[in-house]
Amino acid sequence: MALSRALAMGLGFDSTSEGVFHPAVFAANSVPYSRRPPIDLLMKLVSESRRRATSYGTAGSFQFDLEPLPELLRQGTVERAHVAAEESTGERQEFAVCEVIDDSIREGIAAAFRLVRSYWPEIEREIRVTTTCLNIFVGSRVLGFADFKTHGLIFLRRDELDDPAVCAEGIIHEASHVRFNGLLASTPCLEADDGQLYTTPLREDPRPAFGLLHQLFVVARLGAWNRRIDSAEARCKAEWAAVKLDDARATVLGLPLTAAGRQIVTSLYCRK
């Protein structure tokens, strides 16, 4: 909260402005000053985005703004997603943000909302607070991504929206990254380790310590989600998450954790 308020005030927003917790505020602070949008234009963008999100929530879905963030503001996040995808898969992953939001996209997200609200209303309420924007993209093997530089914005692949269960899981996955980014910003969880990389049972490529923490947190959330769903596929996914968490948590407990970080890790669901 303190960080986002400081960023907003640094751009010229009043401390009580509705723009304090918007992804555009975080993104604008990452844009070189010479290219940064004028404050009046940024305030207008945030106000319109908030209005669209509220309208969508009133209509019975997540309070997301589905209009794509302007390219200048989303560019850094998309570029980092390209780099992360290439590091993970070993090849360049091409994808493009959808500029037009049609009824099928809205209906897919609304169906996912109904599923999440039915099976896990607590996390649906959390997502309403932490995640304000959702952008859709097409192409690549990447399923979704989120980034601290556009905090509050998540990206999902277009074809994930065709199945409400898949879409719901994708939203929970990416919104959990947003939630944990906020937690890391307010709660020191790691001691300095000079950027060391660590191996983890959850991915083949070595990851920095904060990446392992993210993996553990998100997989714990997905396991909790799938334990709530009454289907054979969900039960298999929940079992997979439990097995991975057993191994991954042992790895993460070997990281240079603060007392708060260790408390978070030990509180996450584990099968044993």
N, C-alpha and C positions, 0 to 999 in steps of 0.2 A: 504494500500500500504506500509506504513512504517513498519507495523508489519511483513508482508510477506518478505520484503526485509531484515529486521533484522534477521529473522529466517534463510533465505537462507545464509546470510553472516556468521551467527554463525556456519553453517555446513561447510563452506569453499567455497561457491560459490562466484564468483565475483559479485559485486553489479549490473552489467549490464547483468548478465547471464539470459538466457531464463528460467532457473529453478525457478526464483523468485516467480512466481505465480502458481506453480504446487502443486497438492495435496500431492505428495510424499515428498515435502519439509516440509509441515506442519506435515505429519505423522512421518517423521524421527525424528523430534524434540520431539515426544512423546515416542519414543522407548528408553529403557535404553541404555546408552552409550556402554556397553559391547556387545549389540546385534545390534547396529546401522550399516547399510550398509556402506562400505567404500565410501568415497566421489567420487572416480572415477566411482564406480558401480552406485551410485545414479545419477551422472551426465549423464551416459550412459542411464539409465532408463528414465530420464526426456527427453533427446534428442530424443530417439526412440518414446516415447509417443507423443511428440509434432509433430513428423513427421507423425505418424499415424493419429492424429487428423486433421492436415492440409490436408492430402490426402483425408480424408473422407469429409471435407468441400469443397474441390475442386470438389469432385464428386457430389456435390449438396445436402448436408445434414448439420446438425449441426457439428461444429468442435469439436467432441468428440473423445477421445481415448476410444475404446470399450474393449480393453484388460483389464482383471481384474488387479487391483493393487496387487502386491505381498502380500501374506497372512500376512507376518510380518507387513506390513504397513497398511493393512486394518483391522487387527484383532481388534484393539481398537474400531474402529467405529462400526464394526459388533457386538461386545459384548455389546456396549451401546445400539444398536438397539434392541438386545434381551431383555435387561433390560427394555427399554422403552415400548416395545410391551407387555411384561409380566405385567407391571404396568397398562397398558391401558386395556388389555383384561382379566387379572386375571389368565392367564395360559401361560405356556412356548410356544413360537412360534418358530418352527424349520424352518430354511431356509438355503440354500446353494448357494454360488456365482457360476455362470456358468463359467467354465474355458475355454469352447470352444464357440467361437462366429461364428454362421453360417449365411448363407445368409438371412434366415427368420428374424433374429434379425436385421440385417442391413437394410433390406427392411422395417421392421416395424418402425424403427426410422426415416428412410428417408421419409416415408409417413407422419409421424407426423410432420416432419420438413416442408414439403410442406404446410400442413394445417396451422401451426403457421405462416409461412411466408406470407401466403395468407390473413389471418384474422388479424394478429397483428404483422406486420413487426418490430415495435419498440422493442417489447420484444424479438423477435428472435435475433435482433442485440445485445441486452443486454446479452442474454444467451451466445452468442458467446464469449463475453468478460469475463463473470463471471464464467462460467462452462466449465471445460476442459475435464472431464472424466465422463463416464457413465458405471457403472457395473450392470450386470443383475443377478438376483437371482431367485430361484424357491422355492415354498413352503410357508406356513404360511398364515395368514390373513393380514399381513403387505403388503401395496401396494408399499411403497417406503420410503426412508429415506436419510438424509444428516447429516453431522456432521462437526463441526468447526475444529476438529483435522485432518480431511482430506479435508480441504476447497477447493472447486472447483470440488469435486467428488459427484455425486449423484447415488443412487441405485434405480432401478425399478424392479418390479416383472415381470417375463417372460411373463405371459399370458396377461399383460397389453398391450403388443406390438401388439396383434392380431387385435386391433381396433385402427385405427389412431387417432380418437377423444379422446379415453381414454388415449392413449399413450401421445398425445399432452398435455392433462390436467395434466398427471402425471409429465411430464418434467417441465411444468410451475410451478407446485406445489413445486417440490423439488428444482428447480433452484431459486425460490423465497426465500426459506430458505437460500440458499447460498448467494443471494443478501442481505438479511437482516442481516445475520451474518457479512458480510463485512461492512454494515452500522453501526451495533452495535460496531464493532471493532474501527471504526474511529469517531463515534459520540456518546458521552455519553448520553444515553436516560433515565437512571434510577438512582435514589439515592439509597444509601444503605438501606436495609430493614431486615438485619439479616437472609436472606434465607426464609422469610415468604412464605407460600403457599396460593394461591387464587383460588376461584371457578370461573368458566366461563361457559357461555351458550354453548360454543363450545365443551366441553368435560366433562365427569362425574368426572374424577379424578382431585383433586386440582393440580395446576401448579405453579411453580415459576413465578415471574413477567416477566422475559424475555421470558418464554414460552407463556404467554398470548399475549405479543407483537408479537411474531412469528405467533401465530394463527390468530390474527387480520390482520396482513400484508398479509399472504398467502390467507386467505379467501377473502380479498378485491381483490387480484390479480385474483383469480378464478372467482369471480363475474364479474370482468371486462372482462375476457376472454369469459365467457359464454354469456355476453351481445352482443358479437360480432358475435356469431354463430346463424345462422338462422335455428333453429329447436325447436320443442316443448320441448324436453328434456333439451336443453341448457337454454331455457327461464325459465323452472322450477328450474334449478340449480341456475340461476342468482337471481331468486326471493328468494330462500332459503338463498343464501349468503347475500342478502340485509336484510332480517329479522334477521339473526344471527348477522350481523354487527351492526344493531341498538342496540341490547342487549349487545353485547360484547364490543362495544366501550364505552358504559356507564360504564361497569365494569372496563375497562382498564384506563379510565380517573380518576378512584379512586386510581390508583397505584402511588407510589412515583416517578413521572415522572420529568425529567429535562425539561427546557424550550424547548429544541430541541425535546425531546420525545413527549411532548404535541403537538408540531407543527406537527410532523409526524402523530400522531393519529388523530388529527382533520382534516388533509388533506385527509384521506382515504375516499373512497366513502361510503356514508350512504344514505339509502332511504329517511329518514325524512328530 
